[in-house]
Amino acid sequence: MAVLILSKKKHYLSKNTQTQSSLSKPGLMRPDPVKALKFLMEQGGLTAKDLEPMIGKRNRAYKILNRKRSLTLPMIWRLHPDLGIPAESLIRPQTPA
């Protein structure tokens, strides 16, 4: 499972990361936290249950994925190293659904 997540992480990072200079270019934005989480879940075959160690109980994961609750700083601290989602994406405000 960890190998699958790491290979999906590399795929995600290659498609969704930008160099420091490209961040200043108009139109190039990192995905919002929910989009980044959903992408990795889809690509890695992860479920809300798989997010429990990083987010908390499954109902909290569903609330975040449905944009009814925002990520907290401790959640971000766990998601960033465990899933490899860029911290810049996780700290961005969520966009409306």
N, C-alpha and C positions, 0 to 999 in steps of 0.2 A: 504494500500500500504506500509506504514512504517513497519508494522508487517512482511509482506512478505520480505521486504528488510532485516530486522534484522535477520529473520530466515535463509535467504540465506547467509547473512554475517557470521553467526555462522558456517554454513556448509562450506563456503569458507575458513574461518580461521582454522577450524579443519583439512582441507585437505592441506592447503597451508602455514601454519605458522610453524616455527621451533624455537626451543629453542636457546638461545645464544650459547650454546656449539655445537649444530648441525650445526650452520652457518660456522664453521671452517672445517667441514668434506668435503672432495672433492666430487664433484658430486651433492651436495645438494644446489640448487640455487632457489631463489624466482623467480616467473614469471616476465616477463618484464611488463611494465605499460599497454601496449595494450592488452596483453593476460589476465591480471588481470581484466581490464575493460570489455573485451568481455565475460569473464567467468561470471562476475556478471550480465551483461546485459542479457545473455542467461538464467541464473538460476533464475533471478528475473523478467524476462519478460519485461526488460527495453528497451527503444528505445533511439535514439540519442536525441529526444525531451526531454526525462527525464534527460539527462545530461546537458541541457542548464543552469540551475541555478549554476552548478559547473564549467562548461567549457566556456560557452558563447553561441553564436548563433549556430544553428544546423549545418551549413556548417563547422564551426570550429571543432565540434565534429566528423564529417565525416572525415575531414582531419587528425585528430589524430588517429582515428580508422583505417584509410588507410595508416598510417605511413608517411604521407606527412608533418606532423607538430608534434613537440614535446610538451609535457606538460610544462607549465610554473609553476613557484613556487606558484603563487596565485591559480592556478588550483589545484595543489597538496594539498595546504592547505585546499581547500574546499572538494576535493574528499576523503581525508583520514578520516575526521570525519563523513562525510555524508554517505559514502558507506562502511567505515570500511576497506578499502584496506590498508594493511600495508604500511607505508611510505617508507620502504626499497624497496618495489616493485615499488612504483611510482617514486622514484628518480633514479632507475637504467636506464642506457641507453637502448633505444629500440633496439631489435634485428632486423635484416633485415627480410622482409616478406618472 
